[in-house]
Amino acid sequence: MSLPHNPYGQGGAPRPAASKSSVVVVAVVAIIALVAAVAGLVLTLTKKTEPAQVAQAPATVTATVTARGAASSAAAAQATPTADLAAETQVTGVIVGGGGQALKALPNASAIRLDVFVDYMCPYCGQFETTYGEKLLGYVKSGKLNLVVHNLSILDRLSSGTQYSTRAAAAALTVAQEDPAHYYAFHMALFDNQPEENSTGMTDEQIGTLAKGAGVSSTVVKEISAGNLTQAQSAVEQLTTGAEDAGLTGTPTILETKNGATTSVSDMSTLLSELG
């Protein structure tokens, strides 16, 4: 089964002008280290994580902000955006465990890794998660797959000024950090109740109600409902900027890493056959 049809073709929807989000087919040849000339600032919602640790075992929630000067811009110009995006996956994202919990390290270092870049307002992301979300979790549980979700906000322009994409992603990151056991259940609940593009989206209180239904603790539910997620929203914005700077143009973007090489996924049936 292929990913949902992309009305914009392989190039993806243009970011400022697009009225619909798209499935982006990213041709990635290999995972490379972040360019040495690029000065990276790694932020977490809790304490600092050493870069060497982040590269191999990402923290539950990690935002990467790249400060590019003249020298780093020249270096970046020589690297393909898709290769940059592959490198970006190594230091960002929420690692999902077999029970749907957010983890601080990959559960099986030798298993295939799937990086899924999503926006909670993106209808194609909703189709992807509805079709494959539980299946992928099953493969994680069986030890065949490492699943890493990247919560982004590229569609704030389609929520009538309420910044729904950022608020929803910030709520997801907050749950991953403060109540990790219920991350994936909340992640799926956001897609099961996904608002339409060009609507105002859900209010903070409505997002909090979804979190409560997913089993999230009352303390975190109150935090979400009150909209007190400034730090998490900042992390989402930085994660999104990092991904876009690395070449991401739309969601969902799906990358598969196996035997040290990263490729795009445009047909899930091939991957599912491989996983058995």
C-alpha positions in Angstrom: 0.0 0.0 0.0 1.4 3.4 -1.0 1.4 6.5 1.1 -1.5 8.9 0.5 -1.5 10.6 -2.9 0.5 13.8 -3.0 -1.3 16.4 -5.2 1.8 18.5 -5.6 4.0 15.8 -7.1 7.4 14.6 -5.8 8.6 18.1 -5.0 6.0 18.5 -2.2 3.8 21.5 -1.5 5.4 24.9 -1.5 5.6 26.0 2.2 4.1 29.5 2.1 1.6 29.1 -0.7 0.3 25.5 -0.2 -3.2 25.1 0.9 -2.7 21.3 1.6 0.1 19.4 3.2 1.8 16.7 1.3 3.6 13.4 1.4 7.2 14.2 0.7 9.3 11.6 -1.1 12.9 12.3 0.1 15.7 10.5 -1.7 18.4 10.1 1.0 21.6 8.3 0.2 23.2 7.9 3.6 23.3 9.2 7.2 26.1 11.7 7.6 27.4 13.5 10.6 26.4 17.1 11.2 28.7 19.3 9.3 31.7 20.2 11.5 31.5 23.8 10.5 27.9 24.1 11.7 27.6 25.3 15.2 24.9 23.3 16.9 23.0 24.2 20.1 21.1 21.3 21.6 18.3 22.1 23.9 16.1 19.8 26.0 13.0 20.5 28.1 14.9 19.3 31.2 18.6 19.1 31.7 21.4 19.4 29.0 22.3 16.2 27.1 25.8 15.8 25.8 26.0 15.8 22.0 27.8 12.5 21.8 25.0 10.9 23.8 22.3 12.6 21.7 23.7 11.2 18.5 23.3 7.6 19.6 20.5 7.8 22.2 18.4 10.9 21.7 16.7 12.3 24.8 13.0 11.9 25.0 12.5 15.5 23.7 15.4 17.2 22.0 15.4 20.4 19.9 18.3 21.2 17.6 19.0 24.8 16.7 21.6 25.3 14.1 23.4 28.7 14.1 24.8 29.1 10.6 27.5 31.7 10.0 29.3 32.5 6.7 31.6 29.5 6.9 28.8 27.1 7.8 26.6 28.4 5.1 29.3 27.6 2.5 29.6 24.1 4.0 25.9 23.6 4.0 25.7 24.6 0.3 27.9 21.6 -0.6 25.7 19.2 1.3 22.3 18.0 -0.1 19.2 19.0 1.9 18.2 15.4 2.0 21.5 14.3 3.6 21.1 17.2 6.1 17.6 15.9 6.9 19.0 12.4 7.5 21.5 13.8 9.9 18.8 15.9 11.6 16.9 12.7 12.5 19.8 11.5 14.7 19.4 14.3 17.2 15.7 15.0 17.3 12.4 13.2 17.8 10.5 11.1 20.3 11.6 7.5 20.5 8.5 5.2 20.9 8.6 2.0 22.9 6.5 -1.1 22.4 4.1 0.0 25.0 3.6 3.4 23.4 5.9 5.0 26.0 8.5 7.7 25.1 12.0 6.4 25.6 15.4 7.9 26.0 17.2 5.3 23.8 16.4 3.1 20.9 14.9 -0.2 22.2 16.8 -2.3 19.6 19.9 -0.8 18.1 20.1 -3.4 15.4 16.5 -3.0 14.2 15.3 -0.9 11.3 14.7 2.7 12.3 11.7 4.6 11.0 11.6 8.4 11.4 8.2 9.9 10.9 7.8 13.7 10.6 4.3 14.8 11.3 2.1 17.9 11.8 -1.2 17.3 13.8 -3.1 19.5 11.3 -1.8 17.6 8.3 -4.6 15.4 6.8 -2.1 13.1 5.1 -0.4 12.5 8.4 -3.8 11.6 9.8 -4.3 9.1 7.0 -0.8 7.6 7.6 -1.3 7.3 11.4 -4.8 5.8 11.0 -3.6 3.2 8.6 -0.2 2.3 10.0 0.1 3.7 13.6 -0.9 0.5 15.5 0.9 -1.7 13.0 4.2 0.1 13.5 3.7 0.0 17.3 3.3 -3.8 17.0 6.6 -4.1 15.1 8.3 -2.0 17.8 6.9 -4.3 20.4 8.2 -7.4 18.6 11.7 -5.8 18.4 11.7 -5.5 14.6 11.5 -1.7 14.5 12.7 1.5 16.1 10.1 4.2 15.7 11.0 7.9 16.1 8.2 10.6 15.8 9.1 14.2 15.0 6.4 16.6 16.2 6.5 19.6 13.9 4.4 22.7 13.2 4.6 23.6 9.5 0.9 24.3 9.1 0.2 27.0 11.7 -0.9 29.2 8.8 -3.9 26.9 8.3 -5.4 27.3 11.7 -6.9 30.8 11.4 -4.3 32.4 13.6 -4.6 30.0 16.6 -1.3 28.2 15.9 -2.9 24.9 16.4 0.0 22.9 15.0 2.4 24.4 17.4 0.1 24.0 20.4 -0.8 20.4 19.6 2.9 19.4 19.0 3.9 21.2 22.3 1.3 19.2 24.2 2.6 16.0 22.7 6.2 16.9 23.6 5.1 17.8 27.1 3.4 14.4 27.6 6.5 12.7 26.2 8.6 14.5 28.8 6.3 14.5 31.8 4.2 11.5 31.4 6.1 9.3 28.9 4.0 6.2 29.4 1.0 7.8 27.6 2.8 9.5 24.7 1.7 7.4 21.8 -1.9 7.0 23.1 -2.1 10.8 23.1 -0.3 11.1 19.8 -2.9 8.8 18.2 -5.8 10.6 20.0 -4.7 13.9 18.4 -5.0 12.3 14.9 -8.2 10.4 15.7 -9.7 13.8 16.5 -7.9 15.9 13.9 -9.4 19.2 13.0 -9.8 20.3 9.4 -7.3 22.6 7.7 -8.3 26.3 7.7 -10.3 25.8 10.9 -9.3 27.1 14.3 -8.4 23.7 15.5 -9.0 22.6 19.1 -8.7 24.9 22.1 -6.1 24.2 24.7 -8.9 22.9 27.0 -10.1 20.5 24.3 -6.5 19.2 23.8 -6.3 18.7 27.5 -9.5 16.7 27.4 -8.0 14.4 24.8 -5.0 14.0 27.0 -7.1 13.0 29.9 -8.9 10.4 27.7 -5.5 9.0 26.7 -4.7 8.4 30.4 -2.3 11.4 30.9 -1.9 12.5 34.5 -4.1 15.2 35.9 -1.1 17.5 36.5 -0.1 17.4 32.9 -3.7 17.7 31.7 -4.1 20.9 33.7 -0.8 22.2 32.3 -2.0 21.6 28.7 -5.5 22.9 29.3 -4.2 26.1 30.7 -1.9 26.6 27.7 1.2 26.9 30.0 3.5 25.3 27.5 5.8 28.2 26.5 9.0 26.2 26.7 7.6 23.2 24.8 6.2 25.6 22.1 9.7 27.1 21.7 11.1 23.6 21.3 8.6 22.8 18.6 9.4 25.9 16.7 13.1 25.1 16.9 12.6 21.5 15.9 10.6 22.7 12.9 13.2 25.3 11.9 15.9 22.6 12.1 14.0 20.2 9.9 13.1 22.8 7.3 16.7 24.1 7.2 17.7 20.5 6.6 15.4 20.2 3.6 12.0 19.1 4.8 9.2 20.7 2.8 6.1 18.9 3.9 4.5 16.2 6.0 4.4 13.3 6.5 8.0 12.6 5.6 9.1 9.0 6.2 12.7 7.9 6.4 14.0 4.4 6.9 17.4 3.7 8.2 18.9 0.2 7.8 22.6 -0.9 7.9 23.7 2.7 8.2 21.9 3.9 5.1 18.8 6.1 5.1 16.3 6.1 2.3 12.8 7.6 1.8 9.7 5.5 2.1 7.0 6.1 -0.5 5.4 2.6 -0.5 4.7 1.2 3.0 3.9 -2.2 1.6 7.6 -2.9 0.8 8.6 -1.9 4.4 5.8 -4.0 6.0 6.8 -7.0 3.9 10.4 -6.6 5.0 9.3 -6.5 8.6 7.1 -9.5 8.2 
